Structures are given as C-alpha cells and as structure tokens.
Amino acid sequence: MKLSQLFKLATISVLTTLSLVSTSNTALADYLTSQGAGGNYRYELWQSDNGDSYYLKIWLQEASPENDPYYTSMGFSSSREALVYFDCNYANKNLPECS
C-alpha cells in the first residue's frame, strides 16, 4: 500500500472516530418549554437538558424567528424566575417582584 493511501485511510479513520464522539456529546439537547411576548419583545423559555436551569432567548417583536436572539439570559433556577425577569425587564409590567 502506498504511503498516500495509508495516510488517507488513517485520516478517514480519525475523522470518523471524532465525528462519532462529537455526535454522542451533542445528542443531549435543551428543551423549549414556552413562548410569549410583551412590550416590544418576544421570548422563548428553554430548560437545560439536565433540568437544572432555565434561560430565555429574547427578540425584538418584529425580528424574524430565524434571526439570532437580541439577548440570551442564562442561569434561572425556575421557569417562574425567568418569566418574572422577562415581565419586569422587557414587558414593562409592574409586578411586586420587580425591583
């Protein structure tokens, strides 16, 4: 077998292995739990794949859903906490929880 053929075979083997490893790591996915809007913004509420945290993806109301979010907030411990954050900071609601 020629050296160039051996190199191609080794390269293909390494790339296949890396592809399989990365696929197993990306199989876990976050979950969209709700969508809504308020003020000039709309949101998607996502839960992490392990269920430990929530985050919001926020867009301007007129932005296309295919656009990248205007803002992504991370690290909420509950869906309620995330939605109160949206209501207070984007929907301009006057809730007791708003500071």
ABEGO torsion letter per residue (X at the ends): XBAAAAAAAAAAAAAAAAAAAAAAAAABBBBBABBBBBEABBBBBBBBAAGABBBBBBBBAABBAABBBABBBBGBABAAAAAAAAAAAAAGBBBAABX
